[in-house]
């Protein structure tokens, strides 16, 4: 990774885990690790009900707060939805969109992801836009073509200035929560290709500054090898972010 152009970002995705009452102790332990936040951007993306507790617990620390989803609508009769303005009002810094679980379980399209991305940018929240292929698509040899279509669809109509505020996360679906991880070479191939796609859309100079994360069973043991790749600027961390192993990954990004 070329730190001249990009900081590392380690973002935890708690998915539907933990309670608000568990947040203070976890954050206190994580934040107590000396020098962990130096030179690395770190965030914990948590379920909506946990955001106020997370914001309070992380106040004055190096840990930023993220959400896991957002509505594409500004306001109105959308029961159960949460708007970007609501997240901004709570002090949210990052928000995951287009996660494979949202795409699979809620049939989210690239167009909807694009609408959510624009809603977040309008509210001053950094989107972490996910992309990635299934095992069937990888075996069929269409990984790069498919990921390129997700990138172009998700970024449709996004200006260069807006793009500077977007994070991309490559998460091969076959490696999420399975314990199976893409090799460092496989992950770099796709992340490098994503940067080439961005260069084609926005120019090489802008593409150099975009943080591209790897998500897919990154843990304390494999983080250093993955983060050593030139186009992998951090990680979107699932299970390992629920325990102090998360500190080991942030530490690896600091190496």
N, C-alpha and C positions, 0 to 999 in steps of 0.2 A: 504494500500500500504506500502511495506517495503522500506522506503527511504534509508536504509542501502545499498541496492543493486541498486536502480533505482531512478533517478530524475523524477519528473512529467514533461510531455510534453503537452502543450496546443497548438494545431495547428489549425489555422483558415483556412477554405476553402471558399474563396469568390465566387467560381464558376464563372459564367459570369455576374458579377456585378461590379459596380463602374467604374470610369474613372481615368486615370493617374492624372488628375487635382485635383481629390478629395483625393488623397493619402496623401499629406503633412499635411493637417489639421487633418485628422483622426489619423495619426501616432503621431503628436504632442500632441493631447489630450490623447491618450493611454499612451504614454511614460511619460507623466507628472504625472501619478499616482504614488505617492511615494512608494518605496520599492516593487513594484509589481513584478519586475523581479528577486527578491532574491529567490534562491532555486528552481526555476521553469524554465524549458526551454519553450520558447514561439516563435511561428513562424506564419507568415501570408502567405498562399499559394494563389497566385493571377494569373490572366490571363497573358499570355506572354507579351502583350504590356505594362503592368503595372510594370513589374519587375524592369526596370531601375529607375523609379520614387520611387518605394518602397525601393530599395537598397539605393538610395540617402537619402530618408527621415529617414531611420532607422540607418544610419551611426552614430556610437557612442552611440546607445541605446542598450537595452537588447533584442530587437526584431530581430529575424532571418527572412530570406526571403526564401519563398518556391515557387515552380512551381506546376502546377496541372496535368502535364502529360509530357511525353518525348517520342521521337522516339526510336525504338529499333535499328535503323541504325546509324552508325557513321557519314556518309555524303553521298552525291550523289543525284541522280535524284528522290527525294521524295518531290514533291511540297507540301508545307503547313506543313511539318514536322519540328520539332525542336530537335536538337541533345543534348545529355548530355554535350558534349564539349561546345556547345553554352551557355547552362545554367551555366556551371562552369565558363565560361569566364565573365559572368555577376555577378558572386559572389553568386549564389544560394546555399543555405545550405541544403534544403530539397526538395523532390519532391514526390507528391502523384502518386501512380500507382495502377491500378486495381480497381479504384472507380466503384461502381455499375452502375453509369451513363455511364461510358466508356464501361463497359461490356455489358450493355443493348442497348445503342444507337449505339455503334461502333463494337459490336460483338467481344470484346476482350476476348481472351482465356487465360487460366492459362499459356500456353506456351508463349504467347506474353508478359504477365505480367512478367514472368521469364526472358525473353530476355531484357525487359526494366529495370528490377531490376539490372541485371548484367551490363548493360550500365551505369547506375547511379553509381554503386559501382566503376566501372573503372574510372569514372570521379571525384571520391571523394565526391559525393553528397549522403546524407542519404535518402534512399528510405522509404516512408511510404506506405507499401503494405496493401491494403484493402481486406477484405474478409467479407462474410455475406450471410445470407439466405433470400429467399423470404417468404412471408406469407404462400404460398402454401407448401413450404418445411418445415416450422415450424409446420404447422398444420399436416403434414404427419409424423412428428417425426424424420426427417432426418437431423435436424440442425447440430448436432455435426459431423456426417459422412460427410456431404457436406462441412462444413468449414474445416475439416481435409484434404479433397481432394484438396481444394484451397490452403491451407498452403503448403502441400507437392508438389503440382504442381508449385507454385510460387517460392519455394525455391530449386527446383531441381538443383543439381550441385553446390550449394552455400556452401562454406567451412565454418568451425567454425569461423575462423578469420573474414571472410566476414559477417557472421551472427551477429557478435557483432556490426555491423554498420547498422543493419536493424531495422526499427520500424514496428510493426504490428498494424493495425487498424481494430477492429471488428465493422462492421456497418450493423446491420440487415436492409435489404432493406425496409421492411415494416415500419421502423421507421425514414426514411430519408425524411425530408421536409414535413412530414405528421402531425407533432405535437404529434404524438404517440411515446412514448418512452418505450423501454424495461424497466421492473422493475430492480431495482438494483440487485435483485437475479438472474433474467434472464441474465443480462449482465455479472455478475460475473461467472455464470455457464459456459458460452461460453469462456470468457477470461481465466478462470482457466483451461479449457480444452485445449485451444490454448497453454498455457504454458506447459501442460503435453505432448502435441504433440511435442513441441520444445525440451522438455527434452528427449523424445524418439529419436529425431533426432540428438541432439547435447550434451546431458547430462544435468543433473539438474543444475550444477553450472553455465553453460552458460545461460540456460533458465532463471535463476533467474535475470540476468542482462538485459534481453530484455524488452524494453518499449512496453506495449500493451495498446492501446488507445481504448476508446469507442466512436463511432460516430453514431449519430441517435437522433437528436433533443435534445442534451444536451444543457441546458440553465442555466441562473443564479439561477433559483429556484431549479433545480434537481441536479446541479453539485456536491454539497457537498456530497449528499448521494451516488451518483455513484462513486465519487473519493475516498470514504471511503472504498470501496471494496478492498480486498487484492491483486487482480490481475488486477485492472484497474489503469493504471499509468498515465492517462491523457485523453484528448478528441480530437477528430477531429470534429471541430465545423463549422457548416454551417451558417444558418441565423443569429445566435447570434454573429458571428464574424464580421458582417457588422455594428455593433453598439457598443456602450460602454458597453453593457452587456458582451462583451468579457472580459473586465477587471474584472467583478464580477466572472467569471469562473476561471480566472487566480488566483484571490484572494482566491477562494475556494480550489484551488490546493495547496495554500500556508499554509492552515490551519493546 
